Amino acid sequence: MSIRCEIVSQDRMVYEGDVDIVVLPGSDGEMGILPHHSPVLTTLKFGLIKIRTNNEEHVFTVAGGVAEIQPTIVTVLADAAENVKEIDVARAETARQRAAEALTQVKTEDLDAYLALEAALRRSNLRLEAAKRYHDVKRSVFKEE
């Protein structure tokens, strides 16, 4: 028995397939979604989406968005999302440094710029942490360390 999972970012389809379980970073905490789950609509916080299908496990970073859960399908509309295996660590580190530097120079009166830079820094940190933790690791993503 499986449930369909679709993860879509603003610019592309990140993942599409039938899976055994989806774990989402809901705004009220982690949510495990199995086939025949009750309908739910939730916002997503910065975090990791973990899926398992046929003994394969995949991890995706997500930087906010919404998820619609139906008994046969989980649809994630993410502000930004990517497979952890696709993260370019050097590029993410450069983005983190650039955001951290810009954050120190932004004026506190410019709230929109401050919040945008803070979100960019959080996303860069999430990407780096996920890459460090899950790049080429052959252990279950469903077990906590």
N, C-alpha and C positions, 0 to 999 in steps of 0.2 A: 504494500500500500504506500502510495506517495502523494505528495502535494506539489503543485506547480509553484515555482518561485521565479519571479521576474524582478530584477534590480535595474532600475533605469536612472541614469544621472541626467543632467540638463542637456548633455551633448551626445549621449550614446546609450545603447543597451549594454550594461555591464555584465549581466548574467541572465540566462534563461534556461530553465530545465526542470525536470521532475526530481524532487529531493525527498529524503526521509524525514528531516527535521531542519527547521530554520530557527536560529537564535538571534533576536534583534535587540539593539540597545534602546528600548522604549524610554520615553520621558519619565516614566515612573519606575524604571528598572528593567533588567533583562527579561525578555519574554521568550519562552520556548514554544514554537509552533509546530504541531504535528497535524497529520491529515485529519479532517473533520473537525477542525478547531471552530469554535463559535466565532461569528462575525465580530470584528473589532476594527476600529480606526484609531491609530495612535500617531503621535508625533515622535520623531526620532531625535536623540541627542548625538553628539559626537561619540563615536565608538566603533565597535566591530560587529559585523554581521558574520555569523558562522553557519555554514550549511554542511550537511552530510548526505551523500548519495552513494549507494552501492559501495560502501566502505571507503569512499574518497571523501576527504574533508577539504573545504575551501573557506578562506577568510577574506573579507572585504572591509575596507575602511569606509565609513560613512560620516559625512559632516552635515548632519541634520537632514530633515525631510519628513515625509509621512509614509506610513505603511497601512495598507488596507488588507485585512486578513479575512478571507472567506473560507468555507469548509474545503474547497478544492484548489485555492490559489492564494499566494501571498504576493502582493504587488508593492514594491518599494519605489517611491518617487523621491530620489535623493537630491539634495542640493549639490553634493559632490560625492562620488563613490569610485572605488577602484579595487581591483584584485591586489592583495598584498604582494603576490608574485610579480606584479608589474611595476612596483615602486622602484624608482631610481633613487637610491639612497643619497648619492652625491647631489642630485638635483633637489631632493627634499631638504638636505642639510643647508644648501645655499639659500633656499626659500626661507628656512627657519631663521638663519642669520640675518637675512634681509628684513624680515618682518620684525625681529627683535630690535634691530638697529632703528628702523623707522618708528617703532613704538616709543622709543626713548626720546624721539625728536618731535612727535606730534603734540600739538597744543591741547591741553585738557579741555578747552572750550569747544574744540572741534570733535564733538561726541561721535558723529558718524564715522569719521576717519579713524578715531581711536578704536571703535568697536569693530570696524572692518579689519584693522591691523591685528587686533587681539584674536579675531576669528582665524585669520591667516596663520598666526603663530600657533594657535591650538591645533589647527589642521596639520601643520608641518610637524608638530610634536607627535601627534597621533600617528602620522604616516611613518615617522622614524621609529617610534616605539613598536609599531606593528611589524615593520620590516625586520627590526632587530630580533623580535620574538618569534616570528613565523617564517622568515625566509629559509627555504630548504630544510625545514625541520620535519622530521618523520615521527612526530608524536601526535596524539590526539589533541585537537583544538578544543575538545569538549571537557577536558580535564584541567582543572586549575592547578597551578604550581604551588 
